[in-house]
Amino acid sequence: MTLPKFLLGDNTDHPDDIFIMHTEYPQFIINLVNDDIEWMDELRGDETEIANEISRLIEDATEFYDREMERYTEV
């Protein structure tokens, strides 16, 4: 099975939260409401490169969410 890079998730125990799951390395779940991140993989490498990658991935996750919401409103 091929997973998409990002998945949108929700949970009725946390109705106000918006979860985005990143399925590639480094795997993580971000709550877009408060930017809380749970890492599933251990981060390895140069700290500056890791910080830049994290920043890019958070931006990508936010863009994914915005695109998904636009698609929902188009229907």
Number of C-alpha atoms within 10 A of each C-alpha: 3 4 9 10 14 18 16 15 13 13 10 7 7 9 8 11 16 17 22 22 19 23 15 12 12 16 16 17 21 22 17 16 10 9 12 11 15 12 14 13 11 8 13 9 7 8 10 9 11 14 11 10 13 14 12 12 15 17 12 15 23 15 12 17 19 12 11 14 11 11 10 9 7 7 5
